[in-house]
Each structure stands twice: as C-alpha cells, then as structure tokens.
Amino acid sequence: MVVRRRPQRGHRFTESPVLQLALQGWRSRTVGLLLMVAFLALVARGFYLQVINNDFLQEKGDSRYRRDIEVSASRGKITDRNGDMLAVSTPMKSIWAIPGDARTMDAPQKRQLAALLEMSVRELDGKIASDKTFVFVKRQVPPETADRIAALKLPGVHNEKEYRRYYPTGDMTAHIVGFTGVDDKGLEGVELAFQQSLLGRPGARTVIRDRRGNIVEDVGALKPPQDGKEIRLALDSKIQYLAYSHLKAAVESNKAKAGGAIVIDTRNGEILALANWPTYNPNNRQHLSGAQLRNRAITDTFEPGSVMKPFTAALALERGKVRFDTIINCAPGRLTIGSATISDAHPHGALTVAQVIQKSSNVGTAKIALGFPPQEMWEMFDSVGFGQMPNLGFPGEVNGRLRPWKNWRPIEQATMSYGHGIAVSLVQLARAYTVFAHDGELMPLSLIRLEDAPVRGVRVFSPQTSREVRAMLEMAVQPEGTAPKARVPGYRVGGKTGTAYKIEGGVYARKYIASFVGIAPISDPRLVVAVMIDEPTGGAHYGGDVAGPAFSQITGGALRTLGIVPDAPIQVAEAALGKGSL
C-alpha cells in the first residue's frame, strides 16, 4: 500500500508579513527623485564654489599663508623759508618677535641678539616671556644692525621698516619745531601743531609667510604709502641762529634764569625767529626737564612794565587828548592816588609827551591814562591783542590777563598804563608793536611762510599816530633816553624798555623781568624784535641794560641778513653806554 505523505507547508523568507516591502510604488519614485535632486544640488554647489565664484574658498586658503602688512609712510619734512632742513625722517627698523617661537633660541643665540641690540640677556628674556603673539623687542634700530640680526636667522625674530625723526638744527630750533615720539607722532611744537598734515598715510603689501611667520615671497603692493606733506615755516635759519646765540649770551652774561626772543616781519606778520633759553636737543631727550621744554615766548606770561607806555601815549594822541609836544608836569616824581603812591625811578619836572616815553616816566604816563574812561583804555588794550589768544595754532598758547574794565580802580588804571596789573606773553607783546611798525594796523602772525600776496591787518591807530609814536621810540634809544645800548650802527631804530617785578605767590618779589621791544629801521619799518630776560642777577636789571644789547645784536644781524639798506650813518655809541636804563 502506498502511503502518500501530505506535503508540509513551509514559509519562505520573503513571505514574512513583517519583512514584506510595504512601500508603495509612487513613494519609491519620490525618494529616488529627491536623492537625485540633492546630488545635483551638491554638484551644482561644488561647481559654483570652485569654478564660478571661488572667492570664499580662495580667501580661506589665502588666510593660511598670505598676509597684508602695513608699509610705513615717511613723515613730511619741516624746512625753513629757504628750504633748509629743520626736521626729516630717516629709515630705521623695528625688531619684533613671536614670543612662542623666540623662546626656542638657545643661549648663544640670545647672547648674540642681546649684544646687537645693546641690551642684557635678562631684558631680552623679559621681552620674549610675554604670552602675547607679538612683541616689540626694540624700536628704531639702525638698518645695518637689523640686517646683521636677520642674517642670524633666529627663530621667531623679525624686523619691519619704520622711521626716526632727525633734527639737523638741534637745540637752536627745538622750541618751535618740537619733536615726535617713538611712534612718529608729534608731541611738541610744529610737529604737534601740524600733525595731520605731516603724518601721511601708510600703504600695504601682500606677502606669503611660512608657518613660523617668515616672509618667503613678496606678492606685490595693494596700496602705495602716501608720504606726509612738507611744511615750510616762515623761520629764517640765519636769523634764528642770531636770535638763539645772542639770547643765550645775554642770559649767561646777566646770570639770568631764562629768556626769550622773537623777530617778526612787519610786512606780513611772519615769524622769522623764535628762541628760548634754556633749551634742549630734540635728537637726545634722555635728561629733559620741564624748564627746558617750555616755549616761554608763547606759553609764559609776565607783567611787561614800561613797554606798555607807548600804547597809552598812542591812545591819547589818537583821541586828541594830547599832542606830541604837550607838556606833562611830572614833578616831584611822585603821584598819590587814593592811599597808594607811584613814583619815577628818576624824578623829572615838566616833560613833553614824547619825553615821557623817552625817559619812561611812570607819573607822566599815569596822568595821561587817568584822562580816559576805563572802558576806552580797556578797548584799546583789547584791540592790540592783549587778553586774547595769538591764534598761531601753536601748542600752549595763552590769553594773558586783562581784567574787565568795570573792576578797575583809579590806581589800577594808572599802573596798567605803564605795564603793571596786566600780563602778556612775549609773542603778544611783539605782535602789539606791529601797530606802530605797520602804520596803525595790527598784523596777524604766521609760523608758515606766506605767499607773496599782501596781508592786511586790523586798523587800530591812524598812520599819523603811528608815525609820532615811532618818533618817540627812536628818542628812547638816544643818549638822553633809557636804552642807548639798543642802538644799531648804521640804522635808525626805536623801541621801549621794560622792567617789572615778578609775582610769586600773589605778591611782588624782589626779582625782575627785563625786556625790550623795538622796530627797525624807523624810516621804513621791516622788523619788530622783542627780547625778554627772566631774573637777571648779574648786577643790572633794567631793560635797557639787560635786554637792550641783545636787541641791538639780533636786529643788526637780521637787517644785514635781509639786505636792508642802512638808513643812518654809522655811529659810535660808546660814550652813551654808561647811561642808566629802565
């Protein structure tokens, strides 16, 4: 009997209901389409970045090895009116380091580097011990020294070009030219006043550096540097030397504390010379003091004394209160106003207005001044620039002190007429005298050489008043005046002496300021020269004895330098040198 087996029903793997593909046909096509679109998008993006617009990737790649470095611009030159150099930038190098790499130097390499930089190994270690990525090891290193350091190929040590300021005329022009700091920025004088014009604009270059920061290839310039603008001053180096040397001699011979001198061209207000003593060498400023740095002619004020008397006389002439030959009774050499008494150094009797200026009578000047309302006298002082900034654009300019007229008492009005109770700078005083030299016009001052176009001043007095005051000033330097030592052989000159006590702690001290301000030549004024000597202690203290000789030497040399034709016969004045002065 044949037995038939019933076939067993088994299950194939693909027949499991759990494992069966349940994805519908349209879904599979959608997923495939999306994958294809994504792939095409990636291909398109890659093509765009690598072929069409590859700036981003190129920038990322360049950042690994390309650098843009600054190219220093040369600071503008400063010259005198004739083009002679007063300040110029010379190429130098700065030595800098990447501290992390520089610390890998061995001991002999450190000793070599320290020796070339003239510093100790300990100081060098202190520099490269920084946790910064960049440090200056030493600034303004001579190029030949930087080249020797570069030849050593020290790890992490590099150099870059920079500039150092050099001043050919040294201490002679220090106060007017000033100086820059190690970063080539102006700190004093013209260097500071004209910083933006002198500075220039740095350029840039693209270079390729290796991993250690060494430049292996110079790719080219991105932006060329723009050097600073040249500044041509009104200063004349020859006249500046005269002012500087004779001022120094006057301070030393009179055993004085300090002094200042200024020379102004009356035609246009250009400052041809401005000197101070003590001074300093801007090329070597290791041991500077505040006294050396002060530009006293511009920043310091003082009571001017009798150099103010011509302004009082000019006001009286202008208002018709007096004439050139009006008699003023100055006897007995004293004048009491309220509870105070003013007096003359030498008693006088009856004097003309011209003689009041010639002999410097305090009593005569006070009597003239008290004939005016205080407001009228204040307005005159204000109109010639007292109490106002000179507007030179120079650092440290001061206003001086001119108190409001409403607060004046009669004694104060009287003393201000001869220069007490008012404070001025030497620059203000010299500028004020341009009203007499330029036929009644107050001239603006300029440190910069001006074009040939005429410069107009502000009318203060009439030409006639100015000519009469000039005649009085010429009388003051004659043997009968207070300043025969201020005469200049071959030239007619005029001026006024000033002698005043210094104020210390709000009270007058037994210390003097001696000054002289003059005009030359009187026949056709070209120069105003002002000299101030602070605390002369050499036996003389009157302005005519102390500042007058310096005026004579500076003015005589300046007139000859400018080629001014003499307007008077050469006179030998030894007989008058023993005359007393005020």
C-alpha positions as CSV (number, residue, x, y, z in Angstrom):
1,M,0.0,0.0,0.0
2,V,1.4,3.2,-1.0
3,V,1.2,5.9,1.6
4,R,1.2,9.4,0.3
5,R,2.7,12.0,2.5
6,R,1.0,15.2,2.9
7,P,3.4,17.9,1.8
8,Q,4.4,20.2,4.7
9,R,3.6,23.8,4.2
10,G,6.7,25.9,4.9
11,H,7.4,29.7,4.8
12,R,9.9,31.4,2.6
13,F,11.9,34.4,4.0
14,T,10.3,36.9,1.7
15,E,6.8,35.7,2.5
16,S,7.0,37.0,6.1
17,P,4.4,39.6,6.5
18,V,6.7,41.6,8.8
19,L,9.5,41.7,6.2
20,Q,7.4,42.3,3.2
21,L,8.1,45.7,1.4
22,A,5.1,47.8,2.2
23,L,6.4,50.9,0.3
24,Q,4.1,51.9,-2.4
25,G,5.3,52.5,-5.9
26,W,4.9,56.3,-6.0
27,R,6.8,56.7,-2.8
28,S,9.8,54.9,-4.0
29,R,9.9,57.1,-7.1
30,T,9.6,60.2,-4.9
31,V,12.5,59.2,-2.7
32,G,14.7,58.4,-5.7
33,L,13.8,61.7,-7.2
34,L,14.7,63.6,-4.0
35,L,18.1,61.8,-3.8
36,M,18.8,62.7,-7.4
37,V,17.9,66.4,-6.8
38,A,20.1,66.5,-3.7
39,F,23.0,65.0,-5.6
40,L,22.6,67.5,-8.5
41,A,22.4,70.4,-6.0
42,L,25.7,69.3,-4.4
43,V,27.3,69.0,-7.8
44,A,26.0,72.5,-8.7
45,R,27.2,74.0,-5.4
46,G,30.6,72.5,-5.9
47,F,30.8,73.8,-9.4
48,Y,29.7,77.2,-8.3
49,L,32.2,77.4,-5.4
50,Q,35.2,76.0,-7.3
51,V,34.6,77.4,-10.8
52,I,32.2,80.3,-10.9
53,N,32.7,82.0,-7.5
54,N,35.7,80.7,-5.7
55,D,36.4,83.9,-3.6
56,F,35.3,82.3,-0.4
57,L,37.5,79.2,-0.6
58,Q,40.4,81.2,-2.0
59,E,40.1,83.6,0.9
60,K,40.1,80.7,3.4
61,G,43.1,79.2,1.7
62,D,45.0,82.5,1.5
63,S,44.4,83.1,5.2
64,R,46.7,80.1,5.9
65,Y,49.7,81.7,4.3
66,R,49.0,85.2,2.8
67,R,49.3,88.4,4.9
68,D,48.7,92.0,4.2
69,I,51.4,94.0,6.0
70,E,51.5,97.8,6.6
71,V,54.0,99.8,4.7
72,S,55.1,102.9,6.7
73,A,54.7,106.3,5.2
74,S,57.5,108.9,5.6
75,R,56.6,111.8,7.8
76,G,56.6,115.1,6.0
77,K,59.7,117.3,6.1
78,I,59.9,120.6,8.0
79,T,62.0,123.3,6.4
80,D,62.8,127.0,6.9
81,R,61.6,129.6,4.5
82,N,64.6,129.0,2.2
83,G,64.2,125.2,2.1
84,D,66.9,124.4,4.7
85,M,66.0,121.2,6.6
86,L,64.7,121.5,10.1
87,A,63.2,118.0,10.6
88,V,63.5,114.9,8.4
89,S,62.6,111.2,8.8
90,T,65.4,108.7,8.3
91,P,64.7,105.0,7.6
92,M,65.1,102.7,10.7
93,K,64.0,99.1,11.6
94,S,61.9,97.8,14.5
95,I,62.9,94.3,15.8
96,W,59.8,92.3,16.8
97,A,59.2,88.7,17.8
98,I,56.7,85.9,18.1
99,P,57.4,85.0,21.8
100,G,56.4,81.3,21.5
101,D,58.9,80.8,18.7
102,A,61.6,83.1,20.1
103,R,61.8,81.2,23.3
104,T,63.3,78.3,21.4
105,M,66.5,80.2,20.9
106,D,69.5,78.7,22.6
107,A,71.8,80.6,25.0
108,P,74.4,81.6,22.4
109,Q,71.7,83.0,20.1
110,K,70.2,85.0,22.9
111,R,73.6,86.5,23.7
112,Q,74.2,87.4,20.1
113,L,70.9,89.1,19.8
114,A,71.2,91.0,23.1
115,A,74.7,92.2,22.2
116,L,73.5,93.6,18.8
117,L,70.5,95.3,20.4
118,E,72.7,96.7,23.3
119,M,70.6,95.1,25.9
120,S,71.1,92.5,28.6
121,V,70.0,88.8,28.2
122,R,67.8,89.3,31.2
123,E,66.0,92.2,29.5
124,L,65.7,90.1,26.3
125,D,64.2,87.2,28.2
126,G,61.7,89.6,29.8
127,K,60.5,90.7,26.4
128,I,60.0,87.2,24.9
129,A,58.5,85.8,28.1
130,S,55.2,87.5,27.1
131,D,52.1,85.4,26.5
132,K,51.2,87.6,23.5
133,T,51.6,86.6,19.9
134,F,53.6,89.7,19.0
135,V,56.0,91.9,21.0
136,F,58.5,94.7,20.0
137,V,61.9,93.8,21.2
138,K,63.4,97.2,20.2
139,R,62.3,100.1,18.2
140,Q,64.3,102.4,15.8
141,V,67.2,100.1,15.3
142,P,69.8,101.2,12.6
143,P,69.2,99.3,9.3
144,E,72.7,97.8,9.3
145,T,72.1,96.3,12.8
146,A,68.7,94.9,11.7
147,D,70.4,93.3,8.7
148,R,73.0,91.6,10.9
149,I,70.2,90.2,13.1
150,A,68.3,89.0,10.1
151,A,71.4,87.1,8.9
152,L,71.4,85.1,12.1
153,K,68.0,83.6,11.1
154,L,66.9,83.5,14.7
155,P,63.6,81.6,15.3
156,G,60.6,84.0,15.8
157,V,62.7,87.2,15.4
158,H,61.7,89.6,12.6
159,N,62.1,93.2,11.6
160,E,60.0,95.8,9.8
161,K,60.8,99.2,8.3
162,E,59.9,102.4,10.3
163,Y,61.2,105.9,10.5
164,R,63.1,108.0,13.1
165,R,62.9,111.8,13.2
166,Y,66.1,113.7,12.9
167,Y,66.6,117.5,13.6
168,P,69.6,118.9,11.9
169,T,69.5,122.3,13.7
170,G,69.2,120.6,17.2
171,D,68.6,122.9,20.1
172,M,68.6,126.1,18.0
173,T,65.1,125.5,16.8
174,A,63.9,122.9,19.3
175,H,61.1,125.0,20.8
176,I,59.5,126.0,17.5
177,V,59.9,122.7,15.6
178,G,59.3,120.4,18.6
179,F,59.7,116.6,18.3
180,T,57.9,113.3,17.8
181,G,57.6,110.2,19.9
182,V,58.8,106.7,19.1
183,D,55.6,106.0,17.1
184,D,56.4,109.0,14.9
185,K,53.5,111.2,16.3
186,G,54.1,114.8,17.1
187,L,54.4,115.7,20.8
188,E,55.6,119.3,20.8
189,G,55.9,122.4,18.6
190,V,55.2,122.4,14.9
191,E,55.4,118.6,14.9
192,L,52.3,118.6,17.1
193,A,50.5,121.6,15.7
194,F,50.6,120.2,12.1
195,Q,50.4,116.5,13.0
196,Q,47.7,115.7,10.5
197,S,49.5,117.3,7.5
198,L,52.9,115.8,8.4
199,L,51.7,112.3,9.3
200,G,51.0,110.8,5.8
201,R,49.0,107.6,5.1
202,P,50.6,104.1,5.4
203,G,50.3,101.7,2.5
204,A,50.0,97.9,2.4
205,R,51.8,95.0,0.7
206,T,50.7,91.3,0.3
207,V,53.3,88.7,1.3
208,I,53.4,84.9,1.8
209,R,54.6,83.8,5.2
210,D,55.6,80.3,6.3
211,R,54.4,78.6,9.4
212,R,56.9,80.5,11.6
213,G,55.9,83.8,10.2
214,N,58.9,84.3,7.9
215,I,58.3,86.1,4.7
216,V,59.1,83.8,1.8
217,E,57.6,85.7,-1.1
218,D,56.6,89.3,-1.8
219,V,53.4,89.1,-3.8
220,G,53.0,92.9,-4.5
221,A,51.6,96.2,-3.4
222,L,48.0,96.6,-2.5
223,K,48.2,100.3,-1.7
224,P,51.2,102.6,-2.0
225,P,52.1,104.8,1.0
226,Q,51.4,108.5,0.8
227,D,54.2,110.5,2.5
228,G,53.3,113.4,4.7
229,K,53.1,117.0,3.4
230,E,56.1,119.2,3.7
231,I,55.7,122.2,6.0
232,R,57.7,125.3,5.1
233,L,58.0,127.6,8.0
234,A,58.4,131.4,7.9
235,L,61.5,130.9,10.0
236,D,64.9,132.1,8.6
237,S,67.6,129.8,9.9
238,K,70.3,132.5,9.8
239,I,68.1,135.0,11.8
240,Q,67.1,132.2,14.1
241,Y,70.8,131.5,14.8
242,L,71.3,135.2,15.6
243,A,68.4,135.3,18.0
244,Y,69.4,132.0,19.7
245,S,73.1,132.8,20.1
246,H,72.7,136.4,21.3
247,L,69.8,135.4,23.7
248,K,71.9,132.7,25.2
249,A,74.8,135.1,25.6
250,A,72.5,137.7,27.3
251,V,71.1,135.1,29.7
252,E,74.5,133.8,30.7
253,S,76.2,137.3,31.0
254,N,73.4,138.6,33.2
255,K,73.3,135.3,35.2
256,A,69.6,135.1,34.5
257,K,67.2,132.2,34.9
258,A,65.8,132.2,31.4
259,G,65.0,134.3,28.3
260,G,63.1,134.6,25.1
261,A,63.4,136.4,21.8
262,I,61.2,136.8,18.7
263,V,61.7,138.5,15.3
264,I,58.6,139.4,13.2
265,D,58.5,140.6,9.6
266,T,56.2,143.7,9.8
267,R,55.1,143.4,6.2
268,N,53.0,140.2,6.7
269,G,53.4,139.1,10.3
270,E,55.7,136.1,9.5
271,I,57.8,134.9,12.5
272,L,61.4,134.9,11.2
273,A,62.9,133.7,14.5
274,L,61.7,132.5,17.9
275,A,64.2,131.4,20.5
276,N,64.2,130.4,24.2
277,W,66.8,129.7,26.7
278,P,67.2,127.2,28.4
279,T,66.6,124.8,25.5
280,Y,67.2,121.1,24.7
281,N,68.5,118.8,21.9
282,P,65.5,117.1,20.3
283,N,67.8,114.3,19.0
284,N,68.7,113.3,22.5
285,R,65.9,113.7,25.1
286,Q,67.2,111.4,27.8
287,H,67.6,114.1,30.5
288,L,64.8,116.6,29.9
289,S,63.3,118.9,32.5
290,G,60.1,120.9,32.3
291,A,62.1,124.2,32.3
292,Q,63.9,123.1,29.1
293,L,60.7,122.1,27.3
294,R,58.8,125.3,28.0
295,N,58.4,127.6,25.0
296,R,58.5,130.7,27.2
297,A,57.9,133.2,24.3
298,I,54.5,131.7,23.7
299,T,53.4,129.9,26.9
300,D,54.7,132.2,29.7
301,T,53.1,135.4,30.8
302,F,54.6,138.3,32.7
303,E,53.9,141.9,33.7
304,P,55.6,143.8,30.9
305,G,56.3,147.1,32.7
306,S,57.2,150.2,30.7
307,V,57.0,148.6,27.2
308,M,53.2,149.4,27.6
309,K,53.7,153.1,27.8
310,P,53.7,153.8,24.0
311,F,50.1,152.3,23.8
312,T,48.9,154.8,26.4
313,A,50.5,157.7,24.5
314,A,49.1,156.4,21.2
315,L,45.5,156.4,22.6
316,A,45.9,159.9,23.9
317,L,47.3,161.1,20.5
318,E,44.5,159.3,18.6
319,R,41.7,160.8,20.8
320,G,43.2,164.3,20.6
321,K,43.8,164.5,24.3
322,V,47.4,165.4,23.8
323,R,49.9,166.3,21.1
324,F,53.5,165.2,20.5
325,D,54.8,168.3,22.4
326,T,52.1,168.7,25.1
327,I,53.7,169.4,28.4
328,I,53.0,167.0,31.3
329,N,54.1,168.1,34.8
330,C,55.9,165.1,36.3
331,A,57.3,166.9,39.4
332,P,58.2,166.0,42.0
333,G,58.5,162.4,40.6
334,R,55.6,161.0,42.7
335,L,51.9,160.8,42.3
336,T,49.5,159.7,45.1
337,I,46.2,158.1,44.0
338,G,43.9,157.2,47.0
339,S,46.1,155.5,49.5
340,A,48.8,154.5,47.0
341,T,51.8,156.4,45.6
342,I,53.5,155.7,42.3
343,S,56.9,157.2,41.6
344,D,59.6,157.5,38.9
345,A,63.0,155.8,39.1
346,H,64.5,159.2,38.4
347,P,62.4,162.4,39.3
348,H,61.5,164.7,36.4
349,G,59.9,168.1,36.1
350,A,57.9,169.2,33.1
351,L,58.2,166.8,30.2
352,T,56.6,166.7,26.7
353,V,54.5,163.6,25.9
354,A,57.4,162.5,23.7
355,Q,59.8,162.9,26.6
356,V,57.5,161.0,28.9
357,I,58.1,158.0,26.7
358,Q,61.8,158.8,26.1
359,K,62.6,159.0,29.8
360,S,60.0,156.4,30.8
361,S,58.1,158.4,33.4
362,N,55.5,156.5,35.4
363,V,54.0,159.7,36.7
364,G,53.6,161.3,33.3
365,T,52.1,158.1,31.8
366,A,49.6,157.7,34.7
367,K,48.5,161.3,34.3
368,I,47.8,160.7,30.6
369,A,45.9,157.5,31.3
370,L,43.7,159.0,34.0
371,G,42.2,161.3,31.4
372,F,40.3,158.4,29.8
373,P,37.3,156.4,31.0
374,P,38.5,152.9,32.0
375,Q,36.4,151.3,29.2
376,E,38.1,153.3,26.5
377,M,41.6,152.2,27.7
378,W,40.4,148.6,28.0
379,E,39.1,148.6,24.5
380,M,42.5,149.9,23.2
381,F,44.4,147.1,25.0
382,D,41.9,144.6,23.7
383,S,42.2,145.9,20.1
384,V,46.0,145.3,20.1
385,G,45.6,141.7,21.2
386,F,46.1,141.8,24.9
387,G,44.0,139.2,26.8
388,Q,43.5,137.2,23.6
389,M,45.0,134.1,22.0
390,P,47.6,135.0,19.4
391,N,46.0,132.3,17.1
392,L,49.2,130.8,15.9
393,G,47.8,127.3,16.2
394,F,50.8,126.5,18.4
395,P,50.5,124.2,21.4
396,G,50.4,126.0,24.8
397,E,49.3,129.5,23.6
398,V,47.9,131.6,26.4
399,N,45.5,134.6,26.6
400,G,47.4,136.5,29.2
401,R,45.4,138.6,31.7
402,L,43.4,141.7,31.0
403,R,40.8,142.2,33.7
404,P,37.3,143.6,32.8
405,W,37.3,147.4,32.9
406,K,34.3,147.5,35.3
407,N,36.5,146.3,38.1
408,W,39.3,148.8,37.6
409,R,40.0,151.3,40.4
410,P,41.9,154.5,39.6
411,I,45.2,153.2,40.9
412,E,44.8,150.1,38.8
413,Q,44.1,152.1,35.7
414,A,47.2,154.2,36.4
415,T,49.5,151.2,37.0
416,M,48.2,149.3,33.9
417,S,49.2,152.3,31.8
418,Y,52.8,151.5,32.5
419,G,52.5,147.7,32.5
420,H,51.6,146.6,36.0
421,G,48.4,144.7,36.7
422,I,48.3,143.2,33.2
423,A,50.0,140.0,32.0
424,V,51.2,139.2,28.4
425,S,53.3,136.7,26.6
426,L,56.3,137.8,24.6
427,V,54.5,136.9,21.3
428,Q,51.5,139.1,22.3
429,L,53.8,142.0,23.1
430,A,55.8,141.7,19.8
431,R,52.6,141.5,17.8
432,A,51.1,144.5,19.5
433,Y,54.1,146.6,18.4
434,T,53.2,145.9,14.7
435,V,50.5,148.6,15.0
436,F,53.4,151.2,15.2
437,A,55.5,149.5,12.6
438,H,52.7,149.0,10.1
439,D,51.1,152.5,10.2
440,G,48.4,151.6,12.8
441,E,47.4,148.2,11.6
442,L,47.7,145.1,13.9
443,M,49.1,142.3,11.8
444,P,48.2,138.6,12.2
445,L,51.2,136.4,12.9
446,S,52.1,133.3,11.0
447,L,54.5,130.4,11.6
448,I,54.1,129.3,8.0
449,R,55.7,131.1,5.1
450,L,53.1,133.0,3.3
451,E,52.7,133.6,-0.4
452,D,53.6,137.0,-2.0
453,A,50.0,138.2,-1.7
454,P,49.8,141.2,0.6
455,V,48.5,140.6,4.1
456,R,46.0,143.1,5.6
457,G,45.9,143.9,9.3
458,V,43.2,145.4,11.5
459,R,43.2,149.2,11.8
460,V,43.8,150.4,15.4
461,F,45.5,153.8,15.1
462,S,45.9,156.3,12.3
463,P,49.1,156.3,10.3
464,Q,49.9,159.8,11.8
465,T,49.6,158.5,15.3
466,S,51.8,155.5,14.5
467,R,54.5,157.8,12.9
468,E,54.5,160.0,16.0
469,V,54.9,157.1,18.4
470,R,57.8,155.7,16.2
471,A,59.5,159.1,16.6
472,M,59.1,158.7,20.4
473,L,60.5,155.2,20.3
474,E,63.5,156.5,18.4
475,M,64.1,159.1,21.0
476,A,64.2,156.4,23.7
477,V,67.4,154.8,22.2
478,Q,69.2,158.1,22.0
479,P,71.8,159.1,24.7
480,E,69.1,161.0,26.6
481,G,66.7,158.0,26.6
482,T,66.6,154.8,28.6
483,A,68.1,152.5,26.0
484,P,71.2,153.8,24.2
485,K,72.6,150.3,24.3
486,A,69.9,149.2,22.0
487,R,71.1,151.3,19.1
488,V,72.2,149.6,15.9
489,P,75.2,151.1,14.0
490,G,74.1,152.3,10.5
491,Y,70.4,152.0,11.2
492,R,67.7,154.2,12.7
493,V,65.9,152.1,15.3
494,G,63.5,152.7,18.1
495,G,62.0,150.8,21.0
496,K,60.9,150.8,24.6
497,T,62.4,149.3,27.7
498,G,60.5,147.3,30.3
499,T,61.5,146.5,33.9
500,A,59.0,144.9,36.2
501,Y,58.9,142.9,39.4
502,K,57.9,139.2,39.2
503,I,54.8,138.0,41.0
504,E,55.3,134.9,43.2
505,G,52.5,133.5,45.3
506,G,50.3,136.5,44.6
507,V,52.8,139.1,45.8
508,Y,55.6,141.0,44.2
509,A,59.1,139.5,44.8
510,R,62.5,141.2,44.5
511,K,63.0,139.5,41.2
512,Y,62.8,141.2,37.8
513,I,61.7,140.7,34.2
514,A,63.8,142.9,31.9
515,S,62.5,143.4,28.4
516,F,62.9,145.5,25.2
517,V,60.7,145.7,22.2
518,G,61.9,147.6,19.1
519,I,61.3,148.5,15.5
520,A,63.8,148.7,12.7
521,P,64.5,150.6,10.6
522,I,62.4,153.5,11.8
523,S,62.4,155.2,8.3
524,D,60.7,152.2,6.7
525,P,59.9,149.5,9.3
526,R,60.7,145.9,8.4
527,L,61.2,144.2,11.7
528,V,59.8,144.1,15.2
529,V,62.2,142.4,17.7
530,A,61.3,141.6,21.3
531,V,63.7,140.3,23.9
532,M,62.8,139.2,27.5
533,I,65.3,138.2,30.2
534,D,63.9,136.5,33.3
535,E,65.5,137.2,36.7
536,P,68.8,138.8,35.8
537,T,71.2,138.7,38.8
538,G,74.5,139.9,37.2
539,G,74.4,143.4,38.8
540,A,72.0,145.1,36.3
541,H,68.3,144.6,36.0
542,Y,66.9,147.4,33.9
543,G,65.6,146.5,30.4
544,G,67.9,148.9,28.6
545,D,71.0,147.4,30.2
546,V,70.0,143.7,30.1
547,A,67.7,143.3,27.0
548,G,68.8,146.3,25.0
549,P,72.2,145.0,23.9
550,A,70.7,141.7,22.8
551,F,68.1,143.6,20.8
552,S,70.9,145.6,19.1
553,Q,72.9,142.5,18.2
554,I,69.9,140.5,16.9
555,T,68.4,143.4,15.0
556,G,71.7,144.4,13.4
557,G,72.4,140.9,12.2
558,A,68.9,140.4,10.9
559,L,68.8,143.6,9.0
560,R,72.1,142.7,7.3
561,T,70.9,139.2,6.6
562,L,67.8,140.6,4.8
563,G,69.9,143.0,2.8
564,I,68.1,146.1,4.3
565,V,69.9,149.2,3.2
566,P,71.3,151.3,6.2
567,D,69.2,154.4,6.8
568,A,71.6,156.3,9.1
569,P,75.3,157.0,9.3
570,I,77.4,154.5,11.4
571,Q,77.5,155.9,14.9
572,V,79.9,155.0,17.6
573,A,77.8,154.9,20.8
574,E,80.5,154.0,23.5
575,A,80.0,157.4,25.2
576,A,76.4,156.6,25.9
577,L,76.8,153.1,27.1
578,G,77.1,154.1,30.7
579,K,73.7,155.8,30.8
580,G,71.2,154.4,33.2
581,S,68.2,152.5,31.7
582,L,64.8,151.5,32.7
